């Protein structure tokens, strides 16, 4: 198959997934549609190496992971996180619930390695799924390598409807309180768009170390160079620490990205500003789906039982622990559970679902503002903490157990 034909086919599949997600307002995840189409392709006419033929071999995907995770570190806003400290603890409690129940119950049902592979993708996104998939492949666990990807593909189907139900219950209670004069718009709250922007791109940090550098020299290549240099430092530190303690270089990339931004060596969203974020995500998505080439129909039937069981047990653990945390911090069980559920999809689905629920509950602009100010900030922070930070750290730790 010619390279450009392979590229057109795989990108067209991603495009179809995106269109379906837009048409269904993200209720049908783009990754689900894309995964189904890739499976159909692999089971019919795709060459097994179609992603590599298209131009994304494993070495390129690894480079993109280093850059993307370091870039994720530049998104961290310590100020925003300080304001939402209760939300952070509730989100972490939900993840703890997943870990405790799956390791405590799931291990006896599905086996230790199955649970270890399943947890990080269940509480994270593309990066954690890829780390666990590659780790399982290197350990010779072909079916579990596919399992990590399928968990990532399917987790949203549990998260989306449950979140919608919880937020509708919470929204109805808030509207009732507002109409009785018991609550108002939170004084420090931003508009929906401002809140989303602050959590997605987070707070801007000046390039303190390059104050005297004329802007014309801050080219795309200079941005790439600084990002790659920080990722290299993370890799070197990981290698130096290896004889004493094994820490994934990807976890250190996240930490070093935070440090690089805080000291003014990196700007926020470096990849976006270097006009490379979209390509990097496309490359990683294609590499994720490349893992499905190992998935035969019999293998898919083999993992369907642990797949459903892992998600169900994980969500039950999430509910129990978030309920307890919500009680402690005087947050309703509905809101606490919704915050924890953001681990199953992250941004932008958390933003989309919350706004869709608000629009369905009221047409009054003032009431929408009240609901937005109470529900959107914790939902966005929850998704940011779980998917962006914790899942990568968990993947870096859990992959060592394979």
Buried (B, 14 or more C-beta within 10 A) or exposed (E): EEEEEBBEBBBEBBEBBBEBBEEEEBBBBBBBBBBBBBBEBBBEEBEEEBBBBBBBBEEBBBBBBBBBBBBBBBBBBEEBBEEBEBBBBBBBBBBBBBBEBBBEBBBEBBEEBBBBBBBBBBBBBBBBBBBBBBBBBEBEBBBBBBBBBBBBBBBBBBBBEBBBBBBBBBBBBBBEBBEEEEBEBEEEBBEBEEBBEBBBBBBEBEBEEBEEEEEEEBEEEEBBEBBBBBBBBBBEBBEEEEEEEEBBBBBBBBBBBBBBBBEBBBBBBBBBBBEBBEEBBBBBBBBBBBBBBBBBEEBBEBBEEBBEBBBEBBBBBBBBBBBBBBEEBEBBBBBBBBBBBBBBBBBBBBBBBBBBBBEEBBEEEEBBBBBBBBBBBBBBBBBBBBBBBBBBBBBBBBBEEB
